Amino acid sequence: MGRVSEYYKQEIDRHFAWFEAKLPEKPARFVAWLRKPSSRYVRIPLAILLIIGGIFSFLPVLGLWMLPLGLLLFAQDVPFLQKPTAQLLGWIERKWIERERAKAAGKR
C-alpha cells in the first residue's frame, strides 16, 4: 500500500511542477513555497477557502477554477484524496494532449 500511495503523491508533485513551470516567476515561487511541508498550516486553510470559493462559483468574484486547485492543495495532506486527484489530473493531462494534437493536425 505504501508504494501505491507514494506513486500518487509523486504524480501530484509532477502535476504541480508542470503547473509551476507555466506560471510567471512570482506566483510560481508562491506555489513552490506552498508545497513545502513547513507551509502546511497555510496550505490547508487556503485549500479549504479555495474549495468553498469554487462551490460558490456562481457569485461574481469567485470562479470554478478554485475548486480543483483547492482539492489539489488539500490532497497533498490528505492521503485518501491523493489517488482520485492524481487519476483526475492524469485524465485531464491526456485530454489536453489529445486536444493539442488535434489542433496541430488541423493546422496542417
MOPAC internal coordinates of N, CA, C and O (Angstrom, degrees):
PM7 1SCF
backbone

  N    0.0000 0     0.00 0     0.00 0    0    0    0
  C    1.4541 1     0.00 0     0.00 0    1    0    0
  C    1.5240 1   111.47 1     0.00 0    2    1    0
  O    1.2310 1   119.97 1   146.32 1    3    2    1
  N    1.3203 1   117.67 1   -33.68 1    3    2    1
  C    1.4550 1   121.73 1  -179.06 1    5    3    2
  C    1.5217 1   112.83 1   -63.77 1    6    5    3
  O    1.2310 1   120.64 1   140.63 1    7    6    5
  N    1.3344 1   116.37 1   -39.37 1    7    6    5
  C    1.4645 1   120.07 1   179.04 1    9    7    6
  C    1.5204 1   111.55 1   -66.23 1   10    9    7
  O    1.2310 1   120.83 1   139.96 1   11   10    9
  N    1.3188 1   116.01 1   -40.04 1   11   10    9
  C    1.4597 1   120.28 1  -179.69 1   13   11   10
  C    1.5216 1   110.34 1   -64.04 1   14   13   11
  O    1.2310 1   120.26 1   131.75 1   15   14   13
  N    1.3251 1   117.11 1   -48.25 1   15   14   13
  C    1.4610 1   119.83 1  -179.49 1   17   15   14
  C    1.5261 1   111.06 1   -65.71 1   18   17   15
  O    1.2310 1   119.97 1   145.47 1   19   18   17
  N    1.3220 1   117.67 1   -34.53 1   19   18   17
  C    1.4692 1   120.74 1   176.68 1   21   19   18
  C    1.5274 1   110.47 1   -65.48 1   22   21   19
  O    1.2310 1   120.50 1   142.38 1   23   22   21
  N    1.3310 1   116.64 1   -37.62 1   23   22   21
  C    1.4689 1   120.75 1   177.66 1   25   23   22
  C    1.5238 1   110.68 1   -60.12 1   26   25   23
  O    1.2310 1   120.21 1   133.83 1   27   26   25
  N    1.3300 1   117.20 1   -46.17 1   27   26   25
  C    1.4600 1   120.32 1  -178.56 1   29   27   26
  C    1.5243 1   111.37 1   -68.14 1   30   29   27
  O    1.2310 1   120.47 1   143.95 1   31   30   29
  N    1.3075 1   116.71 1   -36.05 1   31   30   29
  C    1.4685 1   119.87 1   175.97 1   33   31   30
  C    1.5247 1   110.42 1   -63.03 1   34   33   31
  O    1.2310 1   120.30 1   138.88 1   35   34   33
  N    1.3306 1   117.03 1   -41.12 1   35   34   33
  C    1.4673 1   121.20 1   177.40 1   37   35   34
  C    1.5277 1   110.91 1   -64.86 1   38   37   35
  O    1.2310 1   120.54 1   141.99 1   39   38   37
  N    1.3217 1   116.57 1   -38.01 1   39   38   37
  C    1.4723 1   120.09 1   177.85 1   41   39   38
  C    1.5266 1   110.48 1   -63.59 1   42   41   39
  O    1.2310 1   120.27 1   136.91 1   43   42   41
  N    1.3158 1   117.08 1   -43.09 1   43   42   41
  C    1.4701 1   120.62 1   177.55 1   45   43   42
  C    1.5265 1   109.79 1   -62.33 1   46   45   43
  O    1.2310 1   120.26 1   136.86 1   47   46   45
  N    1.3240 1   117.12 1   -43.14 1   47   46   45
  C    1.4662 1   120.82 1   177.84 1   49   47   46
  C    1.5320 1   111.26 1   -60.89 1   50   49   47
  O    1.2310 1   120.69 1   140.93 1   51   50   49
  N    1.3300 1   116.28 1   -39.07 1   51   50   49
  C    1.4678 1   120.37 1   179.81 1   53   51   50
  C    1.5313 1   110.25 1   -64.79 1   54   53   51
  O    1.2310 1   120.50 1   138.71 1   55   54   53
  N    1.3088 1   116.66 1   -41.29 1   55   54   53
  C    1.4640 1   120.04 1   178.98 1   57   55   54
  C    1.5256 1   111.26 1   -68.49 1   58   57   55
  O    1.2310 1   120.22 1   142.30 1   59   58   57
  N    1.3133 1   117.18 1   -37.70 1   59   58   57
  C    1.4617 1   120.31 1   175.04 1   61   59   58
  C    1.5262 1   110.44 1   -62.13 1   62   61   59
  O    1.2310 1   119.91 1   137.17 1   63   62   61
  N    1.3200 1   117.77 1   -42.83 1   63   62   61
  C    1.4644 1   121.47 1   179.45 1   65   63   62
  C    1.5295 1   110.48 1   -61.51 1   66   65   63
  O    1.2310 1   120.23 1   139.04 1   67   66   65
  N    1.3183 1   117.16 1   -40.96 1   67   66   65
  C    1.4648 1   121.09 1   177.48 1   69   67   66
  C    1.5280 1   109.60 1   -62.60 1   70   69   67
  O    1.2310 1   121.06 1   134.71 1   71   70   69
  N    1.3299 1   115.58 1   -45.29 1   71   70   69
  C    1.4626 1   121.69 1  -179.38 1   73   71   70
  C    1.5291 1   110.54 1   -61.24 1   74   73   71
  O    1.2310 1   120.35 1   135.11 1   75   74   73
  N    1.3346 1   116.93 1   -44.89 1   75   74   73
  C    1.4622 1   121.36 1   179.00 1   77   75   74
  C    1.5183 1   111.49 1   -61.40 1   78   77   75
  O    1.2310 1   120.20 1   141.64 1   79   78   77
  N    1.3211 1   117.22 1   -38.36 1   79   78   77
  C    1.4699 1   121.21 1  -179.16 1   81   79   78
  C    1.5244 1   111.55 1   -65.42 1   82   81   79
  O    1.2310 1   119.88 1   154.45 1   83   82   81
  N    1.3081 1   117.83 1   -25.55 1   83   82   81
  C    1.4637 1   121.99 1  -179.28 1   85   83   82
  C    1.5279 1   112.59 1   -85.47 1   86   85   83
  O    1.2310 1   120.28 1   163.62 1   87   86   85
  N    1.3159 1   117.07 1   -16.38 1   87   86   85
  C    1.4619 1   121.35 1  -176.83 1   89   87   86
  C    1.5310 1   111.72 1   -85.81 1   90   89   87
  O    1.2310 1   120.58 1   -24.66 1   91   90   89
  N    1.3312 1   116.49 1   155.34 1   91   90   89
  C    1.4760 1   119.24 1   170.14 1   93   91   90
  C    1.5358 1   109.89 1   -62.54 1   94   93   91
  O    1.2310 1   120.39 1   -13.93 1   95   94   93
  N    1.3118 1   116.85 1   166.07 1   95   94   93
  C    1.4736 1   121.86 1  -170.90 1   97   95   94
  C    1.5351 1   114.11 1   -56.41 1   98   97   95
  O    1.2310 1   119.69 1   128.37 1   99   98   97
  N    1.3200 1   118.19 1   -51.63 1   99   98   97
  C    1.4715 1   119.88 1  -175.41 1  101   99   98
  C    1.5308 1   112.98 1   -65.15 1  102  101   99
  O    1.2310 1   119.40 1   131.56 1  103  102  101
  N    1.3384 1   118.75 1   -48.44 1  103  102  101
  C    1.4742 1   117.17 1   175.91 1  105  103  102
  C    1.5283 1   112.73 1   -62.04 1  106  105  103
  O    1.2310 1   120.17 1   145.37 1  107  106  105
  N    1.3308 1   117.29 1   -34.63 1  107  106  105
  C    1.4695 1   120.54 1   178.91 1  109  107  106
  C    1.5294 1   110.38 1   -64.21 1  110  109  107
  O    1.2310 1   120.41 1   139.91 1  111  110  109
  N    1.3165 1   116.81 1   -40.09 1  111  110  109
  C    1.4696 1   120.00 1   177.44 1  113  111  110
  C    1.5249 1   111.17 1   -64.92 1  114  113  111
  O    1.2310 1   120.63 1   141.99 1  115  114  113
  N    1.3418 1   116.41 1   -38.01 1  115  114  113
  C    1.4600 1   120.34 1   178.38 1  117  115  114
  C    1.5224 1   110.62 1   -64.23 1  118  117  115
  O    1.2310 1   120.36 1   135.39 1  119  118  117
  N    1.3375 1   116.91 1   -44.61 1  119  118  117
  C    1.4664 1   120.67 1   178.92 1  121  119  118
  C    1.5312 1   109.89 1   -63.58 1  122  121  119
  O    1.2310 1   120.15 1   138.45 1  123  122  121
  N    1.3341 1   117.31 1   -41.55 1  123  122  121
  C    1.4713 1   120.80 1   178.06 1  125  123  122
  C    1.5302 1   110.03 1   -61.45 1  126  125  123
  O    1.2310 1   120.54 1   138.83 1  127  126  125
  N    1.3139 1   116.57 1   -41.17 1  127  126  125
  C    1.4720 1   120.26 1   178.47 1  129  127  126
  C    1.5287 1   110.12 1   -65.43 1  130  129  127
  O    1.2310 1   120.27 1   138.74 1  131  130  129
  N    1.3341 1   117.10 1   -41.26 1  131  130  129
  C    1.4679 1   120.76 1   179.54 1  133  131  130
  C    1.5218 1   111.87 1   -60.70 1  134  133  131
  O    1.2310 1   120.15 1   147.52 1  135  134  133
  N    1.3144 1   117.33 1   -32.48 1  135  134  133
  C    1.4588 1   121.74 1  -176.58 1  137  135  134
  C    1.5253 1   113.25 1   -76.95 1  138  137  135
  O    1.2310 1   120.10 1   164.06 1  139  138  137
  N    1.3070 1   117.41 1   -15.94 1  139  138  137
  C    1.4647 1   120.16 1  -179.82 1  141  139  138
  C    1.5336 1   109.86 1   -66.05 1  142  141  139
  O    1.2310 1   120.38 1   -35.91 1  143  142  141
  N    1.3352 1   116.87 1   144.09 1  143  142  141
  C    1.4729 1   119.74 1   178.70 1  145  143  142
  C    1.5326 1   113.13 1   -56.80 1  146  145  143
  O    1.2310 1   119.95 1   147.97 1  147  146  145
  N    1.3180 1   117.69 1   -32.03 1  147  146  145
  C    1.4670 1   120.72 1  -178.97 1  149  147  146
  C    1.5299 1   112.45 1   -69.87 1  150  149  147
  O    1.2310 1   119.59 1   165.95 1  151  150  149
  N    1.3162 1   118.38 1   -14.05 1  151  150  149
  C    1.4707 1   122.13 1  -179.15 1  153  151  150
  C    1.5253 1   112.93 1   -94.77 1  154  153  151
  O    1.2310 1   120.73 1  -168.54 1  155  154  153
  N    1.2970 1   116.22 1    11.46 1  155  154  153
  C    1.4653 1   121.34 1  -175.93 1  157  155  154
  C    1.5285 1   112.73 1   -55.38 1  158  157  155
  O    1.2310 1   120.29 1   140.38 1  159  158  157
  N    1.3248 1   117.05 1   -39.62 1  159  158  157
  C    1.4633 1   120.43 1  -176.17 1  161  159  158
  C    1.5248 1   112.72 1   -74.75 1  162  161  159
  O    1.2310 1   120.11 1   168.44 1  163  162  161
  N    1.3120 1   117.40 1   -11.56 1  163  162  161
  C    1.4648 1   121.70 1   171.74 1  165  163  162
  C    1.5246 1   109.09 1   -97.53 1  166  165  163
  O    1.2310 1   120.61 1   140.09 1  167  166  165
  N    1.3309 1   116.45 1   -39.91 1  167  166  165
  C    1.4665 1   122.32 1  -175.83 1  169  167  166
  C    1.5300 1   112.30 1   -61.97 1  170  169  167
  O    1.2310 1   119.86 1   134.82 1  171  170  169
  N    1.3205 1   117.87 1   -45.18 1  171  170  169
  C    1.4671 1   120.64 1  -176.03 1  173  171  170
  C    1.5392 1   111.83 1   -65.17 1  174  173  171
  O    1.2310 1   118.76 1   129.36 1  175  174  173
  N    1.3264 1   119.97 1   -50.64 1  175  174  173
  C    1.4761 1   118.20 1   177.46 1  177  175  174
  C    1.5334 1   112.46 1   -62.52 1  178  177  175
  O    1.2310 1   120.34 1   142.32 1  179  178  177
  N    1.3333 1   116.96 1   -37.68 1  179  178  177
  C    1.4644 1   119.82 1   178.13 1  181  179  178
  C    1.5321 1   110.21 1   -63.35 1  182  181  179
  O    1.2310 1   120.56 1   138.14 1  183  182  181
  N    1.3262 1   116.54 1   -41.86 1  183  182  181
  C    1.4679 1   120.63 1   178.24 1  185  183  182
  C    1.5230 1   110.59 1   -61.22 1  186  185  183
  O    1.2310 1   120.25 1   136.29 1  187  186  185
  N    1.3119 1   117.12 1   -43.71 1  187  186  185
  C    1.4712 1   120.85 1   179.41 1  189  187  186
  C    1.5287 1   110.62 1   -63.20 1  190  189  187
  O    1.2310 1   120.33 1   137.31 1  191  190  189
  N    1.3268 1   116.98 1   -42.69 1  191  190  189
  C    1.4707 1   120.20 1   178.06 1  193  191  190
  C    1.5253 1   111.49 1   -63.43 1  194  193  191
  O    1.2310 1   120.28 1   139.58 1  195  194  193
  N    1.3305 1   117.07 1   -40.42 1  195  194  193
  C    1.4678 1   120.21 1   178.13 1  197  195  194
  C    1.5250 1   111.33 1   -65.18 1  198  197  195
  O    1.2310 1   120.25 1   140.01 1  199  198  197
  N    1.3279 1   117.13 1   -39.99 1  199  198  197
  C    1.4634 1   120.67 1   178.66 1  201  199  198
  C    1.5342 1   110.21 1   -63.78 1  202  201  199
  O    1.2310 1   120.54 1   134.60 1  203  202  201
  N    1.3140 1   116.57 1   -45.40 1  203  202  201
  C    1.4680 1   120.58 1   177.86 1  205  203  202
  C    1.5280 1   110.15 1   -62.73 1  206  205  203
  O    1.2310 1   120.39 1   137.20 1  207  206  205
  N    1.3336 1   116.87 1   -42.80 1  207  206  205
  C    1.4652 1   120.55 1   177.82 1  209  207  206
  C    1.5190 1   111.98 1   -61.71 1  210  209  207
  O    1.2310 1   120.50 1   142.53 1  211  210  209
  N    1.3234 1   116.65 1   -37.47 1  211  210  209
  C    1.4570 1   120.35 1   177.61 1  213  211  210
  C    1.5138 1   112.59 1   -67.78 1  214  213  211
  O    1.2310 1   120.78 1   143.75 1  215  214  213
  N    1.3190 1   116.11 1   -36.25 1  215  214  213
  C    1.4725 1   120.15 1   178.05 1  217  215  214
  C    1.5326 1   110.33 1   -64.93 1  218  217  215
  O    1.2310 1   120.64 1   143.00 1  219  218  217
  N    1.3313 1   116.38 1   -37.00 1  219  218  217
  C    1.4594 1   121.15 1   179.39 1  221  219  218
  C    1.5279 1   111.78 1   -96.43 1  222  221  219
  O    1.2310 1   120.75 1  -143.25 1  223  222  221
  N    1.3221 1   116.17 1    36.75 1  223  222  221
  C    1.4707 1   120.89 1  -175.73 1  225  223  222
  C    1.5227 1   113.45 1   -67.09 1  226  225  223
  O    1.2310 1   120.00 1   167.26 1  227  226  225
  N    1.3092 1   117.60 1   -12.74 1  227  226  225
  C    1.4614 1   120.05 1   178.05 1  229  227  226
  C    1.5287 1   111.47 1   -72.28 1  230  229  227
  O    1.2310 1   119.86 1   165.84 1  231  230  229
  N    1.3217 1   117.86 1   -14.16 1  231  230  229
  C    1.4600 1   120.97 1   177.05 1  233  231  230
  C    1.5289 1   109.21 1   -77.75 1  234  233  231
  O    1.2310 1   119.52 1   -26.98 1  235  234  233
  N    1.3409 1   118.51 1   153.02 1  235  234  233
  C    1.4651 1   121.98 1  -171.07 1  237  235  234
  C    1.5366 1   116.89 1   -57.45 1  238  237  235
  O    1.2310 1   119.23 1   137.53 1  239  238  237
  N    1.3120 1   119.08 1   -42.47 1  239  238  237
  C    1.4688 1   120.92 1  -172.83 1  241  239  238
  C    1.5332 1   112.31 1   -85.03 1  242  241  239
  O    1.2310 1   120.45 1   153.56 1  243  242  241
  N    1.3039 1   116.75 1   -26.44 1  243  242  241
  C    1.4623 1   121.21 1  -175.05 1  245  243  242
  C    1.5227 1   110.88 1   -88.44 1  246  245  243
  O    1.2310 1   120.77 1   -20.22 1  247  246  245
  N    1.3359 1   116.13 1   159.78 1  247  246  245
  C    1.4562 1   119.39 1  -179.26 1  249  247  246
  C    1.5096 1   112.34 1  -140.38 1  250  249  247
  O    1.2310 1   121.32 1   -20.60 1  251  250  249
  N    1.3154 1   115.08 1   159.40 1  251  250  249
  C    1.4526 1   121.33 1   179.96 1  253  251  250
  C    1.5287 1   111.83 1   -64.69 1  254  253  251
  O    1.2310 1   119.75 1   155.12 1  255  254  253
  N    1.3339 1   118.09 1   -24.88 1  255  254  253
  C    1.4624 1   122.46 1   179.17 1  257  255  254
  C    1.5223 1   111.87 1   -59.72 1  258  257  255
  O    1.2310 1   120.20 1   157.26 1  259  258  257
  N    1.3188 1   117.23 1   -22.74 1  259  258  257
  C    1.4592 1   121.23 1  -177.17 1  261  259  258
  C    1.5276 1   112.23 1   -68.27 1  262  261  259
  O    1.2310 1   120.45 1   147.59 1  263  262  261
  N    1.3396 1   116.75 1   -32.41 1  263  262  261
  C    1.4625 1   121.20 1  -176.60 1  265  263  262
  C    1.5276 1   112.43 1   -63.89 1  266  265  263
  O    1.2310 1   118.73 1   125.39 1  267  266  265
  N    1.3453 1   120.03 1   -54.61 1  267  266  265
  C    1.4691 1   118.22 1  -179.62 1  269  267  266
  C    1.5268 1   112.78 1   -64.96 1  270  269  267
  O    1.2310 1   120.23 1   144.84 1  271  270  269
  N    1.3267 1   117.16 1   -35.16 1  271  270  269
  C    1.4665 1   119.25 1   178.66 1  273  271  270
  C    1.5273 1   110.31 1   -65.01 1  274  273  271
  O    1.2310 1   120.41 1   138.06 1  275  274  273
  N    1.3191 1   116.82 1   -41.94 1  275  274  273
  C    1.4640 1   120.68 1   177.04 1  277  275  274
  C    1.5116 1   111.91 1   -63.10 1  278  277  275
  O    1.2310 1   120.42 1   137.21 1  279  278  277
  N    1.3346 1   116.81 1   -42.79 1  279  278  277
  C    1.4729 1   120.10 1   178.04 1  281  279  278
  C    1.5252 1   111.22 1   -64.31 1  282  281  279
  O    1.2310 1   120.44 1   141.08 1  283  282  281
  N    1.3278 1   116.77 1   -38.92 1  283  282  281
  C    1.4635 1   120.82 1   178.57 1  285  283  282
  C    1.5281 1   110.90 1   -62.73 1  286  285  283
  O    1.2310 1   120.35 1   134.51 1  287  286  285
  N    1.3214 1   116.93 1   -45.49 1  287  286  285
  C    1.4692 1   120.40 1   178.01 1  289  287  286
  C    1.5270 1   110.86 1   -64.71 1  290  289  287
  O    1.2310 1   120.82 1   138.46 1  291  290  289
  N    1.3206 1   116.04 1   -41.54 1  291  290  289
  C    1.4598 1   120.85 1  -178.61 1  293  291  290
  C    1.5257 1   111.51 1   -66.26 1  294  293  291
  O    1.2310 1   120.52 1   144.48 1  295  294  293
  N    1.3385 1   116.60 1   -35.52 1  295  294  293
  C    1.4699 1   121.64 1  -178.26 1  297  295  294
  C    1.5246 1   112.21 1   -64.64 1  298  297  295
  O    1.2310 1   120.03 1   157.22 1  299  298  297
  N    1.3134 1   117.54 1   -22.78 1  299  298  297
  C    1.4652 1   119.36 1   177.56 1  301  299  298
  C    1.5168 1   112.06 1   -62.83 1  302  301  299
  O    1.2310 1   120.51 1   151.46 1  303  302  301
  N    1.3264 1   116.63 1   -28.54 1  303  302  301
  C    1.4623 1   120.85 1  -175.55 1  305  303  302
  C    1.5230 1   114.17 1  -110.94 1  306  305  303
  O    1.2310 1   120.21 1   171.22 1  307  306  305
  N    1.3148 1   117.21 1    -8.78 1  307  306  305
  C    1.4645 1   121.09 1  -177.89 1  309  307  306
  C    1.5285 1   108.19 1  -117.87 1  310  309  307
  O    1.2310 1   120.25 1   -79.07 1  311  310  309
  N    1.3301 1   117.14 1   100.93 1  311  310  309
  C    1.4743 1   120.72 1  -172.95 1  313  311  310
  C    1.5285 1   115.53 1   -54.83 1  314  313  311
  O    1.2310 1   119.10 1   141.59 1  315  314  313
  N    1.3475 1   119.31 1   -38.41 1  315  314  313
  C    1.4573 1   119.07 1  -176.85 1  317  315  314
  C    1.5301 1   112.74 1   -69.96 1  318  317  315
  O    1.2310 1   119.62 1   165.47 1  319  318  317
  N    1.3287 1   118.32 1   -14.53 1  319  318  317
  C    1.4651 1   121.46 1   176.03 1  321  319  318
  C    1.5262 1   112.45 1   -88.95 1  322  321  319
  O    1.2310 1   119.99 1   167.00 1  323  322  321
  N    1.3339 1   117.63 1   -13.00 1  323  322  321
  C    1.4605 1   120.22 1  -174.73 1  325  323  322
  C    1.5218 1   112.50 1   -65.79 1  326  325  323
  O    1.2310 1   119.84 1   135.63 1  327  326  325
  N    1.3142 1   117.91 1   -44.37 1  327  326  325
  C    1.4656 1   120.14 1  -178.28 1  329  327  326
  C    1.5334 1   111.72 1   -64.06 1  330  329  327
  O    1.2310 1   118.86 1   126.35 1  331  330  329
  N    1.3503 1   119.78 1   -53.65 1  331  330  329
  C    1.4730 1   117.71 1  -179.33 1  333  331  330
  C    1.5300 1   112.67 1   -64.01 1  334  333  331
  O    1.2310 1   120.13 1   146.27 1  335  334  333
  N    1.3232 1   117.36 1   -33.73 1  335  334  333
  C    1.4606 1   120.17 1   179.00 1  337  335  334
  C    1.5239 1   110.47 1   -67.03 1  338  337  335
  O    1.2310 1   120.09 1   134.88 1  339  338  337
  N    1.3235 1   117.43 1   -45.12 1  339  338  337
  C    1.4681 1   121.23 1   178.94 1  341  339  338
  C    1.5230 1   110.50 1   -63.69 1  342  341  339
  O    1.2310 1   120.14 1   139.88 1  343  342  341
  N    1.3253 1   117.34 1   -40.12 1  343  342  341
  C    1.4675 1   120.56 1   178.85 1  345  343  342
  C    1.5303 1   110.73 1   -65.69 1  346  345  343
  O    1.2310 1   120.08 1   137.76 1  347  346  345
  N    1.3167 1   117.46 1   -42.24 1  347  346  345
  C    1.4579 1   120.98 1   178.25 1  349  347  346
  C    1.5274 1   110.59 1   -63.31 1  350  349  347
  O    1.2310 1   120.35 1   135.86 1  351  350  349
  N    1.3167 1   116.93 1   -44.14 1  351  350  349
  C    1.4637 1   120.10 1   178.93 1  353  351  350
  C    1.5206 1   111.44 1   -63.77 1  354  353  351
  O    1.2310 1   120.17 1   142.17 1  355  354  353
  N    1.3289 1   117.27 1   -37.83 1  355  354  353
  C    1.4597 1   120.80 1   176.65 1  357  355  354
  C    1.5140 1   111.36 1   -63.14 1  358  357  355
  O    1.2310 1   120.28 1   138.61 1  359  358  357
  N    1.3331 1   117.08 1   -41.39 1  359  358  357
  C    1.4508 1   121.75 1   178.08 1  361  359  358
  C    1.5302 1   110.62 1   -63.66 1  362  361  359
  O    1.2310 1   120.69 1   134.81 1  363  362  361
  N    1.3460 1   116.29 1   -45.19 1  363  362  361
  C    1.4686 1   120.95 1   178.94 1  365  363  362
  C    1.5280 1   109.88 1   -61.47 1  366  365  363
  O    1.2310 1   120.69 1   137.46 1  367  366  365
  N    1.3215 1   116.28 1   -42.54 1  367  366  365
  C    1.4655 1   120.23 1   179.68 1  369  367  366
  C    1.5320 1   110.94 1   -62.19 1  370  369  367
  O    1.2310 1   119.85 1   136.24 1  371  370  369
  N    1.3226 1   117.89 1   -43.76 1  371  370  369
  C    1.4748 1   121.18 1   178.70 1  373  371  370
  C    1.5239 1   110.92 1   -62.07 1  374  373  371
  O    1.2310 1   120.32 1   136.36 1  375  374  373
  N    1.3293 1   117.00 1   -43.64 1  375  374  373
  C    1.4696 1   120.80 1   178.72 1  377  375  374
  C    1.5267 1   111.07 1   -64.54 1  378  377  375
  O    1.2310 1   120.75 1   141.34 1  379  378  377
  N    1.3146 1   116.17 1   -38.66 1  379  378  377
  C    1.4651 1   121.15 1   178.99 1  381  379  378
  C    1.5270 1   110.09 1   -62.99 1  382  381  379
  O    1.2310 1   120.28 1   134.31 1  383  382  381
  N    1.3156 1   117.06 1   -45.69 1  383  382  381
  C    1.4700 1   121.99 1   179.60 1  385  383  382
  C    1.5279 1   110.24 1   -63.09 1  386  385  383
  O    1.2310 1   120.46 1   136.43 1  387  386  385
  N    1.3350 1   116.72 1   -43.57 1  387  386  385
  C    1.4693 1   120.51 1   177.66 1  389  387  386
  C    1.5266 1   110.89 1   -59.87 1  390  389  387
  O    1.2310 1   120.75 1   137.90 1  391  390  389
  N    1.3036 1   116.17 1   -42.10 1  391  390  389
  C    1.4702 1   121.26 1  -179.82 1  393  391  390
  C    1.5209 1   110.81 1   -64.72 1  394  393  391
  O    1.2310 1   120.40 1   136.21 1  395  394  393
  N    1.3273 1   116.83 1   -43.79 1  395  394  393
  C    1.4640 1   121.09 1   178.96 1  397  395  394
  C    1.5346 1   111.15 1   -63.48 1  398  397  395
  O    1.2310 1   120.42 1   138.92 1  399  398  397
  N    1.3189 1   116.80 1   -41.08 1  399  398  397
  C    1.4787 1   120.70 1   178.44 1  401  399  398
  C    1.5251 1   110.48 1   -65.19 1  402  401  399
  O    1.2310 1   120.46 1   139.22 1  403  402  401
  N    1.3228 1   116.73 1   -40.78 1  403  402  401
  C    1.4673 1   120.09 1   179.39 1  405  403  402
  C    1.5232 1   110.67 1   -65.19 1  406  405  403
  O    1.2310 1   120.12 1   140.32 1  407  406  405
  N    1.3282 1   117.38 1   -39.68 1  407  406  405
  C    1.4723 1   120.64 1   177.75 1  409  407  406
  C    1.5245 1   109.97 1   -64.67 1  410  409  407
  O    1.2310 1   120.46 1   137.22 1  411  410  409
  N    1.3432 1   116.73 1   -42.78 1  411  410  409
  C    1.4649 1   120.79 1   179.83 1  413  411  410
  C    1.5213 1   111.33 1   -64.84 1  414  413  411
  O    1.2310 1   120.03 1   140.17 1  415  414  413
  N    1.3316 1   117.55 1   -39.83 1  415  414  413
  C    1.4574 1   121.73 1   179.10 1  417  415  414
  C    1.5330 1   110.51 1   -68.15 1  418  417  415
  O    1.2310 1   120.03 1   147.02 1  419  418  417
  N    1.3096 1   117.55 1   -32.98 1  419  418  417
  C    1.4542 1   122.13 1   178.98 1  421  419  418
  C    1.5144 1   113.22 1   -70.07 1  422  421  419
  O    1.2310 1   119.92 1   153.69 1  423  422  421
  N    1.3102 1   117.75 1   -26.31 1  423  422  421
  C    1.4714 1   122.25 1  -179.34 1  425  423  422
  C    1.5292 1   111.66 1   -79.72 1  426  425  423
  O    1.2310 1   119.96 1   164.05 1  427  426  425
  N    1.3169 1   117.69 1   -15.95 1  427  426  425
  C    1.4607 1   120.11 1  -177.39 1  429  427  426
  C    1.4849 1   112.76 1   -76.61 1  430  429  427
  O    1.2310 1   120.10 1   180.00 1  431  430  429

